[in-house]
Amino acid sequence: MWVRDRLDGLWDDEDFADWYPRDGRPGLSPAQLATVCVLQFLLGLSDRQAAEAVRCRIDFKYAMAMELDDPGFHHSVLADFRERLTEADRADRLLDLALARLKEAGLVGQRTTQRTDSTHVLAAVRDLTRLELITEAVRAALEEVASSAGHLLDGLVDDEWGHRYGRPVRLGKNPTKPKTRIIATGNDASRLLEHLYRYGTGRASGLRVEALRQIMVQNYHRDAEGRLLWRTDEDGGPGLPPSSRAIVSPYDTSARYARHGHIISWRGFAAHLTETSAPDAPNVITDVATTAATTHDSRVLPGIHTRLRRRGLLPAEHLVDSGYTSLVHLEQAARDHQVTVTGPLPANPTRQHRQGEGFARDDFHIDYDRRQVTRPQGQVSRGWNGPYPTSSPTAAPLIVAKFSKSQCQPCLARTQCTTARENVRTVGFPPRELRDLQLRVRTEQQTPEWKIRYAMRSGVEGTVNEFAHGHGMRRCRYRGQSKAHIQHVLTAIAVNIERLSGLSSAEGGSPPRQPTAFQNYLDQHKIPRPTSWRTLGR
């Protein structure tokens, strides 16, 4: 009801004009379908429950401006609409439209303080061992071929195949005769692929068959004699693919395995949430990004700023944790978007800095004008090369200054300076602009003012918890990264509605929290007390 009363709906049918063909039978209202999808994620409803709510609930009909006797629609229409959302960047455009309405209503604006954090998302697949993976991939391919062109399996499938693949695989971590199963399953997969290639004539090359091809390449290889061998990292063979490419399930080839530290490991994706952060205004979700689980957080920040710029919601200050900060992106955000990215920079990676002994990079004086570096003993470098580009897009270009053997070998402090085999010290550092930014940011991070300002970033962790435990974002409803992103976008719009609809219409802001009994006691006796937890450290 708040959506209809305050915003007059989140979107109009004209906003979706380019989503549909100009000819053919007229379809249902896309604005109504989008609203139902949002309410579905707001209330945690299935497709059948959402369609039933449209038929029976007055508040649903009111939100979509429907007549009371409107019969609604079949629940399968919602799945068709989500399929349409997976094309191009329509999910992000749906969020653009919703935020544009909130912006017109004065509920969100640009050049405020915003904050970002990420969380892991579990794919809608079962955790499989490598042997279970290849066995289930063969079974999935057989199911796909049997449903579309079952006659192609004639002459291939026998009693042994029915025994191995007649039901979902459950082998566990310690199956009996694992080596025999590995070779037998690999041979079955090879025979199936060769048989389909010979007799399928392109009619049996579906998604599951293609997944089996990739899984076979990633888990098996052939030796010089043509024997099928199991890939491992210990036998000196080709080894296993990196986790950023390794398929973990034949039913969702976009899911990836990732590990953070020694505690969290999962198969799926990562969700990045960005919201406004102001003490006198509601916090509004302004961006949602869904990436592969193996994508580093720092790679996501430029895309977030690009989308916020398109929506006219760029912040003045962006609070992030150390996973998002890199010297290159801090400079790029300030140059291209006039956004101050606030977050801890990674520490100096040199051995001397980690161990707290010897001469680290900061102990050398760098003279960019003369292109030379002076060591603590007063000697000047003999070489200056670079800047060299790095393989990582988040790492800064590197300038390398080198001292000669005649300078390092006679030095009495050589062991404190380098342990290189050539007994020659080299010093790597970024170009002048990035070096000045690095020193300025690291100095600012030590001030109490910066720590108090940065403390507001922790509030986004509550938003992550709200999404994960209050709206089921931890587990994907659907398979595939594009559909997972649709789930996250619809959840973000639903959370914005839930937050903003609870505002007091008179004040336009969040109602003040009622004081506790002890706080009332302090007020009655005129004893001063802090009004915010952020003032406790002052």
Backbone torsions as a table, in degrees:
resi	resn	phi	psi	omega
1	MET	NA	-35.6	178.3
2	TRP	-65.3	-37.9	179.0
3	VAL	-59.9	-43.1	-179.2
4	ARG	-73.9	-40.8	-176.0
5	ASP	-72.9	-44.3	-173.0
6	ARG	-89.0	-40.1	-173.2
7	LEU	-107.2	-9.0	-173.7
8	ASP	55.2	42.2	-178.3
9	GLY	89.1	156.3	-179.1
10	LEU	-84.4	-21.9	-177.0
11	TRP	-161.8	167.9	177.2
12	ASP	-117.3	162.5	178.6
13	ASP	-60.2	-32.3	-179.6
14	GLU	-64.1	-23.6	178.9
15	ASP	-67.4	-17.9	-176.5
16	PHE	-111.9	19.8	-173.4
17	ALA	-61.0	-38.0	-177.1
18	ASP	-83.4	4.3	177.5
19	TRP	-86.7	-14.9	-171.4
20	TYR	-125.9	151.7	176.5
21	PRO	-70.3	159.8	-178.2
22	ARG	-83.4	-17.8	-179.6
23	ASP	-110.9	175.1	178.9
24	GLY	95.4	-175.8	-177.3
25	ARG	-73.0	136.9	177.8
26	PRO	-61.5	139.4	-179.3
27	GLY	-96.3	-177.6	175.9
28	LEU	-71.0	164.0	-178.9
29	SER	-65.1	116.7	179.1
30	PRO	-66.6	-30.3	177.2
31	ALA	-64.5	-39.9	177.7
32	GLN	-67.7	-41.4	179.2
33	LEU	-63.8	-40.5	178.4
34	ALA	-64.4	-39.1	178.5
35	THR	-65.5	-41.2	177.7
36	VAL	-62.1	-40.9	179.0
37	CYS	-61.2	-40.8	178.9
38	VAL	-66.3	-46.9	178.5
39	LEU	-63.4	-31.9	177.3
40	GLN	-61.0	-44.0	179.1
41	PHE	-78.8	-24.4	175.9
42	LEU	-66.0	-40.1	-175.0
43	LEU	-102.9	-1.8	179.1
44	GLY	68.9	45.4	-176.7
45	LEU	-100.4	151.3	170.7
46	SER	-80.4	175.0	178.8
47	ASP	-62.1	-42.5	179.7
48	ARG	-65.0	-42.1	179.6
49	GLN	-66.5	-37.8	178.5
50	ALA	-66.2	-43.0	178.0
51	ALA	-64.1	-37.3	176.7
52	GLU	-66.9	-36.4	178.1
53	ALA	-65.6	-35.9	177.2
54	VAL	-63.7	-36.9	-179.7
55	ARG	-74.6	-32.9	-166.8
56	CYS	-111.8	-27.4	-171.8
57	ARG	-95.0	131.6	-178.9
58	ILE	-70.3	-37.0	-177.9
59	ASP	-65.6	-34.7	174.9
60	PHE	-63.7	-45.8	179.8
61	LYS	-64.0	-36.7	179.7
62	TYR	-66.9	-41.5	-178.9
63	ALA	-63.7	-30.4	-176.9
64	MET	-103.3	7.7	179.3
65	ALA	56.1	45.3	179.9
66	MET	-100.2	154.1	173.8
67	GLU	-70.0	152.5	-177.1
68	LEU	-65.9	-28.0	-179.9
69	ASP	-95.3	14.6	178.2
70	ASP	-65.7	128.0	-177.0
71	PRO	-75.5	-8.9	-179.0
72	GLY	80.8	-146.5	-175.8
73	PHE	-152.1	169.1	179.0
74	HIS	-74.9	147.6	-175.5
75	HIS	-65.0	-23.7	-179.6
76	SER	-67.3	-17.4	178.5
77	VAL	-63.4	-32.6	-179.5
78	LEU	-66.6	-39.0	176.6
79	ALA	-64.5	-40.0	177.7
80	ASP	-63.8	-38.2	179.6
81	PHE	-67.8	-37.8	177.5
82	ARG	-66.9	-35.8	175.3
83	GLU	-61.2	-38.1	178.1
84	ARG	-67.0	-31.8	179.3
85	LEU	-69.3	-23.9	-177.8
86	THR	-73.1	-15.8	-178.0
87	GLU	-75.6	138.0	177.8
88	ALA	53.0	-134.6	-179.7
89	ASP	-116.1	41.0	-174.6
90	ARG	-67.4	-30.6	178.0
91	ALA	-62.8	-44.1	177.1
92	ASP	-65.8	-35.4	178.2
93	ARG	-67.2	-33.2	175.6
94	LEU	-63.3	-41.3	175.5
95	LEU	-66.5	-35.9	175.8
96	ASP	-57.8	-45.8	-178.5
97	LEU	-64.4	-42.6	-179.8
98	ALA	-65.0	-42.5	179.9
99	LEU	-69.2	-31.5	177.1
100	ALA	-63.2	-39.8	177.0
101	ARG	-65.5	-41.3	178.3
102	LEU	-65.4	-35.9	178.6
103	LYS	-67.4	-41.5	177.5
104	GLU	-62.7	-33.4	179.5
105	ALA	-81.6	0.7	178.6
106	GLY	74.9	21.6	-178.1
107	LEU	-94.8	-10.4	177.5
108	VAL	-152.7	146.0	180.0
109	GLY	-145.2	174.7	-178.5
110	GLN	-97.3	173.6	179.7
111	ARG	58.2	38.8	171.0
112	THR	-104.7	-169.0	173.1
113	THR	-95.7	130.1	178.0
114	GLN	-128.0	161.7	-177.2
115	ARG	-142.0	152.1	-174.0
116	THR	-136.5	142.8	172.6
117	ASP	-151.6	165.2	-177.8
118	SER	-126.6	163.0	176.5
119	THR	-148.9	160.3	-179.4
120	HIS	-85.9	147.3	-178.9
121	VAL	-127.7	128.1	-177.9
122	LEU	-86.0	129.9	177.9
123	ALA	-69.9	158.1	-179.1
124	ALA	-82.7	53.8	178.8
125	VAL	-137.7	162.9	179.8
126	ARG	-88.0	145.2	174.6
127	ASP	-69.3	126.0	-176.4
128	LEU	-123.7	141.6	166.4
129	THR	-72.3	169.9	-178.7
130	ARG	-63.0	-39.2	178.3
131	LEU	-67.5	-41.2	176.2
132	GLU	-64.3	-35.3	-179.2
133	LEU	-62.8	-50.0	-177.5
134	ILE	-69.4	-34.5	178.7
135	THR	-68.0	-44.1	179.0
136	GLU	-68.7	-31.2	176.8
137	ALA	-65.0	-40.0	176.6
138	VAL	-64.7	-43.5	179.9
139	ARG	-63.7	-41.3	179.2
140	ALA	-64.2	-39.1	177.9
141	ALA	-66.0	-40.1	177.6
142	LEU	-63.3	-41.3	178.1
143	GLU	-62.5	-41.0	-178.8
144	GLU	-66.7	-44.0	-179.8
145	VAL	-67.6	-39.7	-178.7
146	ALA	-64.5	-31.7	-178.8
147	SER	-79.0	-25.7	-176.3
148	SER	-106.7	-38.0	-178.3
149	ALA	-150.6	70.6	-174.6
150	GLY	-63.1	-26.5	-178.7
151	HIS	-64.9	-19.0	179.4
152	LEU	-68.9	-18.1	-179.1
153	LEU	-86.7	-5.5	179.1
154	ASP	-64.3	133.2	-179.4
155	GLY	85.4	-4.5	179.0
156	LEU	-112.0	-48.3	-175.8
157	VAL	-82.1	130.1	177.1
158	ASP	-129.9	-165.5	-177.2
159	ASP	-62.7	-38.0	179.5
160	GLU	-63.4	-39.8	178.3
161	TRP	-65.4	-41.4	177.9
162	GLY	-62.7	-36.0	178.9
163	HIS	-69.0	-38.4	-176.0
164	ARG	-79.4	-38.6	-168.8
165	TYR	-122.2	15.9	-178.4
166	GLY	-76.2	-9.8	179.4
167	ARG	-150.8	162.6	179.7
168	PRO	-55.1	146.9	-171.7
169	VAL	-82.4	132.6	172.8
170	ARG	-138.4	93.7	-177.0
171	LEU	-107.1	-31.1	-177.0
172	GLY	78.7	-177.6	-176.9
173	LYS	-80.8	-18.9	-178.0
174	ASN	-127.6	70.2	179.6
175	PRO	-75.2	158.8	176.6
176	THR	-75.7	141.5	179.0
177	LYS	49.0	60.7	-175.5
178	PRO	-64.3	-38.7	-178.3
179	LYS	-66.1	-38.9	177.7
180	THR	-65.5	-42.3	178.7
181	ARG	-63.6	-40.4	-178.9
182	ILE	-60.4	-49.3	-178.4
183	ILE	-68.4	-41.4	-178.3
184	ALA	-64.8	-43.0	-179.6
185	THR	-67.9	-39.4	178.4
186	GLY	-64.5	-39.9	177.6
187	ASN	-66.7	-38.3	177.5
188	ASP	-63.2	-42.8	179.8
189	ALA	-63.9	-41.8	179.3
190	SER	-64.3	-42.6	178.4
191	ARG	-63.3	-40.7	180.0
192	LEU	-64.1	-45.8	-179.2
193	LEU	-65.9	-41.7	178.5
194	GLU	-65.1	-38.7	179.8
195	HIS	-65.9	-42.2	179.4
196	LEU	-69.1	-36.0	178.1
197	TYR	-65.8	-35.1	-176.4
198	ARG	-80.0	-40.5	-172.4
199	TYR	-113.3	-9.7	-175.3
200	GLY	-77.0	-30.1	-179.6
201	THR	49.5	41.8	174.8
202	GLY	82.8	-4.9	-177.9
203	ARG	-86.8	-11.4	-176.9
204	ALA	-124.0	39.8	179.2
205	SER	-112.2	57.9	-179.1
206	GLY	-80.9	-170.6	-176.3
207	LEU	-66.0	-39.9	-178.2
208	ARG	-69.9	-38.1	177.4
209	VAL	-66.3	-40.7	177.8
210	GLU	-66.3	-37.4	175.7
211	ALA	-62.3	-39.1	177.4
212	LEU	-63.0	-39.4	178.0
213	ARG	-59.5	-47.4	-178.0
214	GLN	-66.9	-40.9	-179.7
215	ILE	-65.2	-36.5	177.0
216	MET	-63.0	-44.2	-179.6
217	VAL	-64.2	-36.6	-176.3
218	GLN	-78.3	-19.1	-174.2
219	ASN	-117.8	-11.8	179.7
220	TYR	-131.1	158.6	170.5
221	HIS	-150.6	163.3	-179.7
222	ARG	-111.5	139.1	179.1
223	ASP	-82.2	-172.8	-177.5
224	ALA	-64.0	-25.2	-179.9
225	GLU	-91.5	2.5	178.0
226	GLY	85.4	10.0	179.2
227	ARG	-80.1	143.4	-179.7
228	LEU	-82.2	124.7	-176.8
229	LEU	-124.9	152.1	179.3
230	TRP	-83.2	128.7	-179.0
231	ARG	-72.8	132.7	172.4
232	THR	-141.4	165.8	179.0
233	ASP	-93.9	-0.3	-174.8
234	GLU	-104.7	-19.8	-172.1
235	ASP	-90.6	7.3	179.9
236	GLY	77.5	8.4	178.3
237	GLY	-81.1	-161.2	-178.3
238	PRO	-66.5	-18.7	176.8
239	GLY	79.1	177.3	-177.7
240	LEU	-89.7	153.0	177.6
241	PRO	-71.0	159.3	176.2
242	PRO	-65.4	156.2	-176.6
243	SER	-63.2	-21.5	178.8
244	SER	-70.5	-14.9	179.7
245	ARG	-117.4	-18.5	-173.7
246	ALA	-71.3	127.7	176.9
247	ILE	-79.2	135.0	-176.8
248	VAL	-108.7	-8.7	178.8
249	SER	-157.6	138.4	176.9
250	PRO	-71.8	-12.1	-177.6
251	TYR	-94.7	-12.2	176.3
252	ASP	-149.0	92.0	-175.4
253	THR	-77.7	-4.3	177.8
254	SER	-93.3	-14.2	178.4
255	ALA	-72.2	145.9	-179.0
256	ARG	-134.3	156.7	177.1
257	TYR	-92.9	135.3	178.9
258	ALA	-143.1	157.2	178.7
259	ARG	-138.4	132.7	174.4
260	HIS	-114.3	107.5	-178.4
261	GLY	67.6	-146.5	-179.6
262	HIS	-109.0	11.4	-174.0
263	ILE	-112.0	-52.5	-172.2
264	ILE	-102.1	124.8	170.3
265	SER	-141.6	139.7	-175.7
266	TRP	-156.7	166.7	175.3
267	ARG	-119.0	115.6	-178.5
268	GLY	161.0	-124.6	-171.3
269	PHE	-138.3	-176.4	173.9
270	ALA	-130.6	138.5	178.6
271	ALA	-113.9	132.9	-178.8
272	HIS	-115.9	120.7	-175.5
273	LEU	-111.6	133.1	177.4
274	THR	-122.7	132.0	-179.5
275	GLU	-141.2	158.1	174.8
276	THR	-73.5	157.1	-179.3
277	SER	-142.4	98.8	179.5
278	ALA	-138.2	137.6	-177.4
279	PRO	-69.1	-23.2	-174.7
280	ASP	-113.3	19.7	-179.2
281	ALA	-148.6	156.7	178.8
282	PRO	-69.2	150.4	177.5
283	ASN	-85.1	122.2	-176.1
284	VAL	-114.0	133.5	175.3
285	ILE	-71.6	119.6	-176.6
286	THR	-106.3	-15.2	179.3
287	ASP	-159.7	145.7	174.8
288	VAL	-134.8	128.6	177.4
289	ALA	-124.8	135.9	176.8
290	THR	-118.5	120.0	-176.6
291	THR	-125.4	170.3	172.2
292	ALA	-64.3	152.0	-177.3
293	ALA	-61.7	-25.1	-177.0
294	THR	-89.5	-1.5	-179.9
295	THR	-77.0	126.5	-179.7
296	HIS	-71.1	145.7	-176.5
297	ASP	-57.9	-35.9	-175.5
298	SER	-65.0	-23.5	179.0
299	ARG	-75.1	-14.1	-174.5
300	VAL	-88.0	-24.9	-171.8
301	LEU	-60.5	-44.8	178.6
302	PRO	-59.2	-38.8	178.4
303	GLY	-65.6	-36.6	177.5
304	ILE	-62.1	-45.3	-179.4
305	HIS	-67.0	-35.3	178.3
306	THR	-63.8	-44.2	179.6
307	ARG	-69.3	-38.5	177.7
308	LEU	-65.3	-34.7	176.6
309	ARG	-66.6	-39.9	177.8
310	ARG	-63.2	-33.5	-179.6
311	ARG	-86.1	-5.4	-176.8
312	GLY	70.1	33.0	-176.0
313	LEU	-128.0	31.2	178.1
314	LEU	-64.1	138.3	177.8
315	PRO	-84.3	162.5	170.3
316	ALA	-81.0	-36.7	177.9
317	GLU	-134.8	134.6	-177.3
318	HIS	-118.6	114.4	-178.1
319	LEU	-92.8	123.1	-178.9
320	VAL	-139.2	164.9	175.9
321	ASP	-88.8	-177.5	-172.8
322	SER	-67.3	-19.6	179.0
323	GLY	-67.7	-24.4	-177.8
324	TYR	-93.9	-19.1	-172.1
325	THR	-83.9	132.7	169.5
326	SER	-147.7	152.0	-175.6
327	LEU	-60.9	-38.4	-178.6
328	VAL	-65.7	-44.4	-176.2
329	HIS	-74.2	-30.9	174.3
330	LEU	-62.2	-44.3	179.5
331	GLU	-69.5	-39.0	-179.1
332	GLN	-67.0	-41.0	179.9
333	ALA	-64.9	-39.8	178.8
334	ALA	-70.2	-36.3	-177.3
335	ARG	-77.0	-45.7	-173.3
336	ASP	-87.8	-31.6	-173.2
337	HIS	-123.5	-2.6	-176.8
338	GLN	56.3	41.8	179.7
339	VAL	-113.0	129.7	176.3
340	THR	-91.3	110.7	178.6
341	VAL	-86.7	119.8	-177.4
342	THR	-111.4	117.6	179.6
343	GLY	-176.6	156.7	-178.9
344	PRO	-64.9	127.4	174.4
345	LEU	-76.2	147.9	176.3
346	PRO	-59.2	147.1	-177.8
347	ALA	-70.9	166.2	177.7
348	ASN	-62.8	123.9	-173.7
349	PRO	-82.5	-0.4	-175.4
350	THR	-67.9	154.0	-178.8
351	ARG	-62.0	-41.4	-178.0
352	GLN	-62.7	-37.4	-179.6
353	HIS	-71.8	-37.7	179.8
354	ARG	-67.1	-40.6	-176.9
355	GLN	-86.5	-12.5	178.5
356	GLY	71.7	26.1	179.5
357	GLU	-147.3	153.4	-178.0
358	GLY	86.7	-171.6	-176.8
359	PHE	-100.0	110.2	178.6
360	ALA	-86.4	178.9	-177.7
361	ARG	-61.7	-36.3	-177.6
362	ASP	-69.6	-13.0	178.4
363	ASP	-81.7	-7.9	179.5
364	PHE	-97.6	143.4	177.4
365	HIS	-93.2	124.3	-176.5
366	ILE	-104.8	123.1	177.4
367	ASP	-112.2	100.7	-177.0
368	TYR	-71.1	-30.6	-177.9
369	ASP	-69.0	-43.6	-180.0
370	ARG	-89.2	-4.7	179.7
371	ARG	55.3	55.6	179.2
372	GLN	-152.5	157.3	-179.3
373	VAL	-124.2	135.7	-178.9
374	THR	-109.9	125.7	-179.6
375	ARG	-82.2	165.4	-176.9
376	PRO	-57.6	-26.6	178.8
377	GLN	-81.4	-1.8	176.8
378	GLY	97.4	-5.8	179.4
379	GLN	-77.8	147.9	-175.7
380	VAL	-106.5	141.3	-178.3
381	SER	-64.1	154.5	-178.9
382	ARG	-102.2	-12.7	-178.0
383	GLY	-137.7	147.9	179.2
384	TRP	-143.9	110.6	-175.1
385	ASN	-128.2	147.3	177.4
386	GLY	110.3	-168.9	9.3
387	PRO	-76.5	142.1	178.3
388	TYR	-98.2	135.3	174.7
389	PRO	-70.8	149.7	179.6
390	THR	-103.4	161.6	-179.0
391	SER	-71.6	-26.0	-179.1
392	SER	-91.6	133.6	178.4
393	PRO	-70.8	-12.5	179.8
394	THR	-94.7	-7.9	-178.7
395	ALA	-94.8	143.7	-178.6
396	ALA	-75.6	152.4	171.8
397	PRO	-57.6	152.2	-172.0
398	LEU	-121.6	129.7	170.3
399	ILE	-99.7	135.1	-177.1
400	VAL	-118.7	121.3	173.9
401	ALA	-107.3	137.7	-173.0
402	LYS	-128.6	139.3	174.2
403	PHE	-99.1	156.1	-175.5
404	SER	-88.9	167.0	177.9
405	LYS	-65.0	-36.2	-180.0
406	SER	-65.6	-22.5	177.3
407	GLN	-86.4	-37.9	-171.3
408	CYS	-87.9	-38.7	-174.3
409	GLN	-64.8	-41.4	178.2
410	PRO	-75.9	-9.9	-172.9
411	CYS	-69.4	132.3	179.5
412	LEU	-74.3	-21.6	-179.6
413	ALA	-98.5	21.8	-175.2
414	ARG	-62.7	-38.4	-178.6
415	THR	-66.8	-26.5	176.6
416	GLN	-80.7	-11.6	-174.0
417	CYS	-104.8	-41.8	-175.7
418	THR	-154.2	151.7	173.4
419	THR	-122.0	19.0	-179.2
420	ALA	-66.2	151.7	-177.8
421	ARG	-63.9	-34.7	-179.7
422	GLU	-80.9	-3.1	-178.1
423	ASN	57.3	37.2	-180.0
424	VAL	-125.4	130.7	-179.6
425	ARG	-91.8	132.8	171.6
426	THR	-119.5	146.5	-179.1
427	VAL	-124.6	123.8	177.7
428	GLY	-109.8	140.0	-176.9
429	PHE	-158.9	157.6	-178.8
430	PRO	-78.9	170.0	175.8
431	PRO	-60.2	169.5	-170.4
432	ARG	-58.0	-47.3	-175.9
433	GLU	-62.1	-42.7	179.9
434	LEU	-72.7	-33.9	178.1
435	ARG	-66.3	-42.4	177.9
436	ASP	-63.7	-41.0	177.6
437	LEU	-63.6	-40.5	179.9
438	GLN	-62.2	-46.8	180.0
439	LEU	-65.0	-39.6	-178.8
440	ARG	-66.7	-42.6	-179.0
441	VAL	-67.7	-43.5	-179.5
442	ARG	-65.8	-33.1	175.9
443	THR	-69.9	-41.5	-179.4
444	GLU	-65.9	-32.1	-178.3
445	GLN	-66.5	-15.4	179.9
446	GLN	-88.7	-5.7	-176.7
447	THR	-85.1	148.7	177.5
448	PRO	-63.5	-34.1	-179.6
449	GLU	-62.1	-41.4	179.7
450	TRP	-65.5	-40.7	-178.4
451	LYS	-66.5	-37.4	177.7
452	ILE	-67.8	-41.6	179.1
453	ARG	-66.8	-38.9	-177.7
454	TYR	-73.9	-19.9	-179.4
455	ALA	-61.8	-21.6	178.8
456	MET	-68.1	-18.2	-179.6
457	ARG	-63.9	-30.8	-175.3
458	SER	-63.6	-18.2	179.4
459	GLY	-64.6	-24.8	-179.6
460	VAL	-70.0	-20.0	176.7
461	GLU	-66.6	-32.1	173.2
462	GLY	-65.5	-35.6	176.3
463	THR	-65.6	-41.7	176.6
464	VAL	-60.1	-41.8	178.4
465	ASN	-65.5	-37.8	177.3
466	GLU	-62.3	-43.5	178.6
467	PHE	-65.8	-45.4	-172.4
468	ALA	-71.7	-46.2	-173.1
469	HIS	-100.5	-25.3	179.8
470	GLY	-90.0	-25.4	-176.5
471	HIS	-130.0	13.3	171.1
472	GLY	68.2	28.9	-179.0
473	MET	-76.2	-17.0	-178.0
474	ARG	-61.0	-33.3	-179.6
475	ARG	-116.2	135.6	-179.9
476	CYS	-72.7	137.4	171.7
477	ARG	-76.4	-32.2	-172.2
478	TYR	-125.6	166.8	-179.5
479	ARG	-99.2	140.9	-179.9
480	GLY	105.8	143.2	-178.2
481	GLN	-64.9	-38.2	-179.0
482	SER	-64.7	-40.6	178.4
483	LYS	-73.2	-33.0	174.5
484	ALA	-62.8	-37.7	178.2
485	HIS	-65.9	-37.2	176.3
486	ILE	-61.7	-42.9	177.1
487	GLN	-58.9	-42.4	-178.2
488	HIS	-69.6	-38.8	179.0
489	VAL	-66.0	-46.9	179.4
490	LEU	-63.8	-36.0	176.4
491	THR	-65.9	-39.4	179.2
492	ALA	-63.7	-43.5	177.9
493	ILE	-63.5	-39.7	178.7
494	ALA	-64.2	-40.6	179.2
495	VAL	-65.0	-40.1	176.5
496	ASN	-60.2	-43.1	178.5
497	ILE	-63.3	-43.9	-179.1
498	GLU	-61.8	-40.8	-179.4
499	ARG	-71.5	-48.0	-173.1
500	LEU	-74.2	-32.0	-179.0
501	SER	-70.4	-16.8	178.0
502	GLY	-88.2	2.0	-179.9
503	LEU	-72.8	151.6	173.0
504	SER	-72.6	124.4	-177.4
505	SER	-65.3	-27.1	-179.1
506	ALA	-76.0	-42.3	-175.5
507	GLU	-90.3	-29.8	-178.1
508	GLY	74.7	12.0	178.9
509	GLY	-139.9	-179.5	-178.5
510	SER	-71.0	139.1	178.5
511	PRO	-66.5	145.2	-178.4
512	PRO	-67.3	146.6	178.9
513	ARG	-73.4	135.3	-179.4
514	GLN	-68.9	136.9	179.7
515	PRO	-67.3	153.2	177.6
516	THR	-78.9	174.8	-179.2
517	ALA	-63.0	-40.0	-179.9
518	PHE	-70.3	-35.4	176.3
519	GLN	-65.9	-37.1	174.6
520	ASN	-63.2	-38.5	177.9
521	TYR	-61.9	-44.0	179.3
522	LEU	-63.5	-39.9	-179.7
523	ASP	-67.7	-38.8	-179.7
524	GLN	-65.7	-34.0	-180.0
525	HIS	-95.6	10.2	176.9
526	LYS	56.0	41.0	175.6
527	ILE	-97.4	123.5	-177.3
528	PRO	-65.5	145.4	177.4
529	ARG	-141.9	150.3	178.8
530	PRO	-68.5	142.0	179.0
531	THR	-91.8	-9.9	179.2
532	SER	-146.7	146.9	179.3
533	TRP	-67.6	-20.3	-179.5
534	ARG	-71.5	-17.0	-179.8
535	THR	-89.4	-2.6	-176.0
536	LEU	-67.8	-32.1	-177.1
537	GLY	-85.1	-1.6	-177.3
538	ARG	-82.7	NA	NA
